[in-house]
């Protein structure tokens, strides 16, 4: 997760010219880096759209695995979300590596 956060902030990159990994050591040293993974992940989650965060909270309450139809039902019972759960609401979290999707299941 730490390396991914450096990549996301363009502090770590692959140089096609030299065909090596490069990094900005001064910027990395100046960056406030959390000591634990939980804090790093929570910062990443807080950058997601609000509706995606809400769906992730519900998903966490449902257990380690849930199908999209169950999640859609639970969301409909709670508050209205701006996006559509079927229409890629959690894709932001999947793209960031915070969730895994296998068919219609989220884990």
DSSP file (Angstrom, degrees, kcal/mol; ACC not computed):
  #  RESIDUE AA STRUCTURE BP1 BP2  ACC     N-H-->O    O-->H-N    N-H-->O    O-->H-N    TCO  KAPPA ALPHA  PHI   PSI    X-CA   Y-CA   Z-CA
    1    1 A X     >        0   0    0      0, 0.0     4,-2.3     0, 0.0     5,-0.2   0.000 360.0 360.0 360.0 -36.5    0.0    0.0    0.0
    2    2 A X  H  >  +     0   0    0      2,-0.2     4,-1.9     1,-0.2     5,-0.2   0.944 360.0  45.4 -63.0 -47.5    2.9    2.3    0.8
    3    3 A X  H  > S+     0   0    0      1,-0.2     4,-2.4     2,-0.2    -1,-0.2   0.885 111.5  53.8 -63.8 -37.7    4.4    1.9   -2.7
    4    4 A X  H  > S+     0   0    0      1,-0.2     4,-2.8     2,-0.2    -1,-0.2   0.898 106.9  51.4 -63.0 -39.8    1.0    2.3   -4.3
    5    5 A X  H  X S+     0   0    0     -4,-2.3     4,-1.4     2,-0.2    -1,-0.2   0.874 109.7  49.8 -66.4 -35.9    0.5    5.6   -2.5
    6    6 A X  H  <>S+     0   0    0     -4,-1.9     5,-2.8     2,-0.2     6,-1.0   0.904 112.3  48.2 -66.1 -40.6    3.9    6.8   -3.8
    7    7 A X  H ><5S+     0   0    0     -4,-2.4     3,-1.7     4,-0.2    -2,-0.2   0.926 108.8  53.4 -62.9 -45.9    2.9    5.7   -7.3
    8    8 A X  H 3<5S+     0   0    0     -4,-2.8    -1,-0.2     1,-0.3    -2,-0.2   0.821 111.1  46.4 -59.6 -32.7   -0.4    7.5   -7.0
    9    9 A X  T 3<5S-     0   0    0     -4,-1.4    -1,-0.3    -5,-0.2    -2,-0.2   0.245 114.4-115.8 -96.5  12.7    1.3   10.7   -6.0
   10   10 A X  T < 5S+     0   0    0     -3,-1.7    -3,-0.2     2,-0.2    -2,-0.1   0.763  83.9 120.2  59.0  28.3    3.9   10.5   -8.8
   11   11 A X  S   <S+     0   0    0     -5,-2.8    13,-1.9     1,-0.2     2,-0.4   0.587  75.9  40.8 -92.5 -13.3    6.7   10.1   -6.3
   12   12 A X  E    S+A   23   0A   0     -6,-1.0     2,-0.3    11,-0.2    11,-0.2  -0.999  76.0 153.0-133.7 128.9    7.6    6.7   -7.7
   13   13 A X  E     -A   22   0A   0      9,-2.5     9,-3.5    -2,-0.4     2,-0.6  -0.983  42.7-111.7-153.7 161.0    7.6    6.1  -11.5
   14   14 A X  E     -A   21   0A   0     -2,-0.3     2,-0.7     7,-0.2     7,-0.2  -0.872  27.3-142.7-100.2 126.0    9.2    3.9  -14.2
   15   15 A X  E  >> -A   20   0A   0      5,-3.0     4,-1.4    -2,-0.6     5,-0.8  -0.776   8.7-165.4 -89.1 117.3   11.5    5.8  -16.6
   16   16 A X  T  45S+     0   0    0     -2,-0.7    -1,-0.2     2,-0.2     5,-0.0   0.774  88.1  57.9 -72.5 -24.2   11.1    4.4  -20.1
   17   17 A X  T  45S+     0   0    0      1,-0.2    -1,-0.2     3,-0.1    -2,-0.0   0.967 121.3  22.9 -67.5 -53.5   14.3    6.2  -21.1
   18   18 A X  T  45S-     0   0    0      2,-0.2    -2,-0.2     0, 0.0    -1,-0.2   0.544  98.8-133.1 -91.8  -6.7   16.6    4.5  -18.5
   19   19 A X  T  <5 +     0   0    0     -4,-1.4     2,-0.3     1,-0.2    -3,-0.2   0.873  69.5 106.8  55.4  40.9   14.3    1.5  -18.1
   20   20 A X  E   <S-A   15   0A   0     -5,-0.8    -5,-3.0    -7,-0.0     2,-0.3  -0.933  77.9 -96.2-139.6 163.2   14.6    1.8  -14.3
   21   21 A X  E     -A   14   0A   0     -2,-0.3     2,-0.3    -7,-0.2    -7,-0.2  -0.642  41.7-168.3 -79.4 139.2   12.4    2.8  -11.4
   22   22 A X  E     -A   13   0A   0     -9,-3.5    -9,-2.5    -2,-0.3     2,-0.3  -0.879   6.0-175.9-125.4 157.4   12.9    6.4  -10.3
   23   23 A X  E     -A   12   0A   0     -2,-0.3     2,-1.0   -11,-0.2   -11,-0.2  -0.987  32.2-120.2-151.8 158.8   11.7    8.3   -7.2
   24   24 A X     >  -     0   0    0    -13,-1.9     4,-2.3    -2,-0.3     5,-0.2  -0.814  29.0-176.8-101.9  92.1   11.8   11.8   -5.7
   25   25 A X  H  > S+     0   0    0     -2,-1.0     4,-2.7     1,-0.2     5,-0.2   0.862  79.7  53.2 -62.1 -39.2   13.6   11.1   -2.4
   26   26 A X  H  > S+     0   0    0      1,-0.2     4,-1.8     2,-0.2    -1,-0.2   0.917 111.8  45.3 -63.1 -42.9   13.3   14.8   -1.2
   27   27 A X  H  > S+     0   0    0      2,-0.2     4,-1.0     1,-0.2    -2,-0.2   0.874 113.5  50.2 -68.7 -36.6    9.5   14.7   -1.7
   28   28 A X  H  < S+     0   0    0     -4,-2.3     3,-0.4     1,-0.2    -2,-0.2   0.914 110.7  49.2 -67.3 -42.1    9.2   11.3   -0.1
   29   29 A X  H  < S+     0   0    0     -4,-2.7    -2,-0.2     1,-0.2    -1,-0.2   0.861 111.8  49.2 -63.4 -35.3   11.3   12.5    2.9
   30   30 A X  H  < S+     0   0    0     -4,-1.8    -1,-0.2    -5,-0.2    -2,-0.2   0.688  93.2  97.6 -77.9 -18.1    9.1   15.6    3.2
   31   31 A X  S  < S-     0   0    0     -4,-1.0     2,-0.9    -3,-0.4    -3,-0.0  -0.477  80.2-123.5 -74.8 138.2    5.9   13.5    3.0
   32   32 A X        -     0   0    0     -2,-0.2     2,-0.5     1,-0.0    -1,-0.1  -0.742  33.8-165.9 -81.9 109.4    4.1   12.6    6.3
   33   33 A X        -     0   0    0     -2,-0.9   -31,-0.0    -4,-0.1     7,-0.0  -0.858  16.9-125.0-104.4 123.6    4.0    8.8    6.1
   34   34 A X        -     0   0    0     -2,-0.5     6,-0.0     1,-0.1    -1,-0.0  -0.336   9.1-139.8 -65.1 146.9    1.8    6.9    8.4
   35   35 A X  S    S+     0   0    0     -2,-0.0     2,-0.3     2,-0.0    -1,-0.1   0.702  82.1  53.2 -79.4 -20.6    3.4    4.2   10.5
   36   36 A X  S  > S-     0   0    0      1,-0.1     4,-1.6     0, 0.0     3,-0.2  -0.879  75.9-131.1-123.1 153.8    0.5    1.7   10.2
   37   37 A X  H  > S+     0   0    0     -2,-0.3     4,-3.0     1,-0.2     5,-0.2   0.834 104.0  63.8 -66.9 -34.2   -1.3    0.3    7.2
   38   38 A X  H  > S+     0   0    0      1,-0.2     4,-2.4     2,-0.2    -1,-0.2   0.913 105.0  44.9 -58.5 -44.4   -4.7    1.1    8.8
   39   39 A X  H  > S+     0   0    0     -3,-0.2     4,-2.0     2,-0.2    -1,-0.2   0.893 112.8  51.7 -66.6 -40.0   -4.1    4.8    8.7
   40   40 A X  H  X S+     0   0    0     -4,-1.6     4,-1.6     1,-0.2    -2,-0.2   0.923 112.9  45.1 -61.7 -45.2   -2.8    4.6    5.2
   41   41 A X  H  X S+     0   0    0     -4,-3.0     4,-2.6     1,-0.2    -2,-0.2   0.884 109.8  54.3 -67.3 -39.2   -5.9    2.7    4.0
   42   42 A X  H  X S+     0   0    0     -4,-2.4     4,-2.1    -5,-0.2    -1,-0.2   0.886 107.4  51.1 -65.0 -36.2   -8.2    5.0    5.8
   43   43 A X  H  X S+     0   0    0     -4,-2.0     4,-0.6     2,-0.2    -1,-0.2   0.895 110.6  49.3 -64.0 -39.0   -6.7    8.0    4.0
   44   44 A X  H >< S+     0   0    0     -4,-1.6     3,-0.8     1,-0.2     4,-0.3   0.903 110.7  49.6 -66.8 -41.4   -7.2    6.2    0.7
   45   45 A X  H >< S+     0   0    0     -4,-2.6     3,-1.6     1,-0.2    -2,-0.2   0.880 104.1  59.3 -64.9 -38.4  -10.8    5.4    1.5
   46   46 A X  H 3< S+     0   0    0     -4,-2.1    -1,-0.2     1,-0.3    -2,-0.2   0.680  98.7  60.0 -66.2 -16.4  -11.5    9.0    2.5
   47   47 A X  T << S+     0   0    0     -3,-0.8    -1,-0.3    -4,-0.6    -2,-0.2   0.579  87.6  95.2 -86.0 -10.4  -10.4   10.0   -1.1
   48   48 A X  S <  S-     0   0    0     -3,-1.6     5,-0.1    -4,-0.3    -3,-0.0  -0.379  94.0 -82.9 -75.2 157.9  -13.2    7.9   -2.6
   49   49 A X     >  -     0   0    0      1,-0.1     4,-2.2    40,-0.1     3,-0.4  -0.285  42.8-114.0 -57.2 148.4  -16.6    9.5   -3.5
   50   50 A X  H  > S+     0   0    0      1,-0.3     4,-2.4     2,-0.2     5,-0.1   0.866 115.1  51.7 -56.4 -42.3  -18.9    9.7   -0.5
   51   51 A X  H  > S+     0   0    0      1,-0.2     4,-2.3     2,-0.2    -1,-0.3   0.861 108.6  51.6 -66.4 -34.0  -21.5    7.2   -1.9
   52   52 A X  H  > S+     0   0    0     -3,-0.4     4,-2.2     2,-0.2    -1,-0.2   0.909 109.5  50.1 -66.5 -41.5  -18.7    4.7   -2.5
   53   53 A X  H  X S+     0   0    0     -4,-2.2     4,-2.1     2,-0.2    -2,-0.2   0.919 110.0  51.3 -60.2 -43.8  -17.5    5.1    1.1
   54   54 A X  H  X S+     0   0    0     -4,-2.4     4,-2.1     1,-0.2    -2,-0.2   0.923 110.3  48.0 -60.7 -45.8  -21.1    4.6    2.2
   55   55 A X  H  X S+     0   0    0     -4,-2.3     4,-2.5     1,-0.2    -1,-0.2   0.864 109.5  53.6 -64.7 -35.6  -21.5    1.4    0.2
   56   56 A X  H  X S+     0   0    0     -4,-2.2     4,-2.3     2,-0.2    -1,-0.2   0.881 106.8  52.1 -66.6 -36.7  -18.1    0.1    1.6
   57   57 A X  H  X S+     0   0    0     -4,-2.1     4,-1.5     2,-0.2    -2,-0.2   0.933 112.0  45.7 -63.0 -45.0  -19.4    0.7    5.2
   58   58 A X  H  X S+     0   0    0     -4,-2.1     4,-1.3     1,-0.2    -2,-0.2   0.914 111.1  52.8 -63.7 -42.0  -22.5   -1.4    4.4
   59   59 A X  H  X S+     0   0    0     -4,-2.5     4,-0.8     1,-0.2     3,-0.3   0.891 105.9  54.0 -60.2 -40.3  -20.4   -4.0    2.7
   60   60 A X  H  < S+     0   0    0     -4,-2.3     3,-0.5     1,-0.2    -1,-0.2   0.857 107.3  51.5 -62.7 -35.2  -18.2   -4.3    5.8
   61   61 A X  H  < S+     0   0    0     -4,-1.5    -1,-0.2     1,-0.2    -2,-0.2   0.774 105.0  57.2 -71.8 -25.5  -21.3   -4.8    8.0
   62   62 A X  H  < S-     0   0    0     -4,-1.3     2,-0.3    -3,-0.3    -1,-0.2   0.640 115.0-106.1 -82.7 -14.7  -22.5   -7.6    5.7
   63   63 A X     <  -     0   0    0     -4,-0.8    -1,-0.3    -3,-0.5     3,-0.1  -0.785  49.7 -45.4 123.1-166.7  -19.3   -9.7    6.1
   64   64 A X  S    S+     0   0    0     -2,-0.3     2,-0.3     1,-0.1    -1,-0.1   0.619 121.8  30.0 -82.1 -12.2  -16.2  -10.6    4.1
   65   65 A X        +     0   0    0     -3,-0.2     2,-0.3    -6,-0.1    42,-0.2  -0.997  63.1 165.2-148.5 141.1  -18.2  -11.4    0.9
   66   66 A X  E     -B  106   0B   0     40,-2.2    40,-3.5    -2,-0.3     2,-0.2  -0.984  29.7-124.8-155.7 142.6  -21.4  -10.1   -0.6
   67   67 A X  E  >  -B  105   0B   0     -2,-0.3     4,-2.0    38,-0.3     3,-0.3  -0.579  30.1-114.3 -89.1 159.1  -23.1  -10.2   -4.0
   68   68 A X  H  > S+     0   0    0     36,-2.5     4,-2.6     1,-0.2     5,-0.2   0.830 112.9  56.4 -61.5 -35.8  -24.2   -7.0   -5.7
   69   69 A X  H  > S+     0   0    0      2,-0.2     4,-2.0     1,-0.2    -1,-0.2   0.896 108.2  47.3 -67.5 -38.5  -27.9   -7.7   -5.5
   70   70 A X  H  > S+     0   0    0     -3,-0.3     4,-2.3     2,-0.2    -2,-0.2   0.922 113.3  48.6 -65.6 -44.0  -27.8   -8.1   -1.7
   71   71 A X  H  X S+     0   0    0     -4,-2.0     4,-2.6     1,-0.2    -2,-0.2   0.906 109.7  52.1 -62.7 -41.4  -25.8   -4.8   -1.4
   72   72 A X  H  X S+     0   0    0     -4,-2.6     4,-2.2     1,-0.2    -1,-0.2   0.907 109.8  50.0 -61.4 -41.4  -28.3   -3.0   -3.7
   73   73 A X  H  X S+     0   0    0     -4,-2.0     4,-1.3     2,-0.2    -2,-0.2   0.926 111.8  47.0 -62.1 -45.9  -31.1   -4.2   -1.5
   74   74 A X  H  X S+     0   0    0     -4,-2.3     4,-1.1     1,-0.2     3,-0.3   0.901 111.7  50.6 -64.7 -41.9  -29.4   -3.0    1.7
   75   75 A X  H >< S+     0   0    0     -4,-2.6     3,-0.5     1,-0.2    -1,-0.2   0.906 107.4  54.3 -62.5 -40.9  -28.5    0.4    0.2
   76   76 A X  H 3< S+     0   0    0     -4,-2.2    -1,-0.2     1,-0.2    -2,-0.2   0.800 106.4  52.8 -64.0 -28.6  -32.2    0.8   -0.9
   77   77 A X  H 3< S+     0   0    0     -4,-1.3    -1,-0.2    -3,-0.3    -2,-0.2   0.755 116.4  40.0 -77.1 -24.6  -33.3    0.2    2.7
   78   78 A X  S << S-     0   0    0     -4,-1.1     2,-0.2    -3,-0.5    -3,-0.1   0.620 117.1 -28.8 -91.3-116.9  -31.0    2.9    4.0
   79   79 A X        -     0   0    0      1,-0.0    -1,-0.3     0, 0.0     2,-0.3  -0.665  65.6 -99.9-103.8 160.4  -30.3    6.2    2.3
   80   80 A X        -     0   0    0     -2,-0.2     2,-0.3    -3,-0.1    -4,-0.1  -0.606  34.9-149.1 -76.3 136.8  -30.5    7.1   -1.4
   81   81 A X        -     0   0    0     -2,-0.3     4,-0.1     2,-0.2    -1,-0.0  -0.815  15.6-130.4-104.5 150.3  -27.1    7.2   -3.1
   82   82 A X  S    S+     0   0    0     -2,-0.3    -1,-0.1     2,-0.1     2,-0.1   0.874  90.1  51.8 -67.3 -36.9  -26.4    9.5   -6.0
   83   83 A X  S    S-     0   0    0      1,-0.0     2,-0.5    -3,-0.0    -2,-0.2  -0.276  93.5-100.8 -92.5-178.6  -24.9    6.7   -8.1
   84   84 A X      > -     0   0    0      3,-0.3     5,-0.9     1,-0.1     3,-0.1  -0.914  18.2-146.6-106.1 125.0  -26.3    3.3   -9.1
   85   85 A X  T >>5S+     0   0    0     -2,-0.5     4,-0.5     1,-0.3     3,-0.5   0.890 104.4  45.7 -59.4 -39.6  -24.8    0.4   -7.1
   86   86 A X  T 345S+     0   0    0      1,-0.2     2,-0.9     2,-0.1    -1,-0.3   0.826 103.0  69.8 -69.0 -29.9  -25.1   -1.8  -10.2
   87   87 A X  T 345S-     0   0    0     -3,-0.1    -3,-0.3     1,-0.1    -1,-0.2  -0.234 129.4 -74.4 -90.7  46.6  -23.6    0.9  -12.3
   88   88 A X  T X>5S+     0   0    0     -2,-0.9     3,-0.9    -3,-0.5     4,-0.5   0.704  79.5 145.8  81.0  21.9  -20.1    0.8  -11.0
   89   89 A X  T ><<S+     0   0    0     -5,-0.9     3,-0.5    -4,-0.5     4,-0.2   0.904  82.2  37.1 -57.1 -41.7  -20.5    2.5   -7.6
   90   90 A X  T 3> S+     0   0    0     -5,-0.5     4,-2.1     1,-0.2     3,-0.3   0.420  89.6  95.1 -92.9   2.3  -17.9    0.3   -6.0
   91   91 A X  H <> S+     0   0    0     -3,-0.9     4,-3.2     1,-0.2     5,-0.2   0.820  78.4  61.9 -62.7 -29.5  -15.6    0.3   -9.1
   92   92 A X  H <X S+     0   0    0     -3,-0.5     4,-1.6    -4,-0.5    -1,-0.2   0.939 107.6  43.0 -58.6 -46.1  -13.7    3.2   -7.5
   93   93 A X  H  4>S+     0   0    0     -3,-0.3     5,-2.6    -4,-0.2     6,-1.1   0.867 114.1  50.7 -69.1 -36.5  -12.7    1.0   -4.6
   94   94 A X  H ><5S+     0   0    0     -4,-2.1     3,-1.4     4,-0.2    -2,-0.2   0.932 109.7  50.7 -64.8 -45.3  -12.0   -2.0   -6.9
   95   95 A X  H 3<5S+     0   0    0     -4,-3.2    -2,-0.2     1,-0.3    -1,-0.2   0.836 109.5  51.0 -61.3 -33.5   -9.7    0.2   -9.1
   96   96 A X  T 3<5S-     0   0    0     -4,-1.6    -1,-0.3    -5,-0.2    -2,-0.2   0.489 116.5-114.4 -83.6  -3.0   -7.9    1.4   -6.0
   97   97 A X  T < 5S+     0   0    0     -3,-1.4    -3,-0.2    -4,-0.3    -2,-0.1   0.655  86.5 116.2  80.6  15.2   -7.3   -2.2   -4.8
   98   98 A X  S   <S+     0   0    0     -5,-2.6     2,-0.3    -6,-0.2    -4,-0.2   0.718  78.8  27.4 -88.2 -22.6   -9.5   -1.8   -1.7
   99   99 A X  S    S-     0   0    0     -6,-1.1     2,-0.4    -9,-0.1    -2,-0.2  -0.934  70.8-141.1-132.3 156.5  -12.1   -4.3   -2.9
  100  100 A X        -     0   0    0     -2,-0.3     7,-2.7    -3,-0.1     2,-0.5  -0.946  12.0-155.3-115.7 143.1  -12.0   -7.4   -5.1
  101  101 A X  E     +C  106   0B   0     -2,-0.4     2,-0.5     5,-0.2     5,-0.2  -0.978  12.5 178.7-120.9 128.4  -14.8   -8.2   -7.5
  102  102 A X  E >   -C  105   0B   0      3,-2.7     3,-1.9    -2,-0.5     2,-0.5  -0.904  69.0 -52.4-127.5 100.7  -15.4  -11.8   -8.6
  103  103 A X  T 3  S-     0   0    0     -2,-0.5   -36,-0.0     1,-0.3     0, 0.0  -0.590 123.4 -21.0  68.1-120.8  -18.4  -12.0  -10.9
  104  104 A X  T 3  S+     0   0    0     -2,-0.5   -36,-2.5    -3,-0.1     2,-0.4   0.314 119.9 100.0 -99.9   7.8  -21.2  -10.3   -9.0
  105  105 A X  E <   -BC  67 102B   0     -3,-1.9    -3,-2.7   -38,-0.2     2,-0.4  -0.754  56.0-156.4 -98.7 140.0  -19.5  -10.8   -5.6
  106  106 A X  E      BC  66 101B   0    -40,-3.5   -40,-2.2    -2,-0.4    -5,-0.2  -0.916 360.0 360.0-108.8 140.5  -17.5   -8.2   -3.8
  107  107 A X              0   0    0     -7,-2.7    -6,-0.2    -2,-0.4    -1,-0.1   0.300 360.0 360.0-139.6 360.0  -14.9   -9.2   -1.2
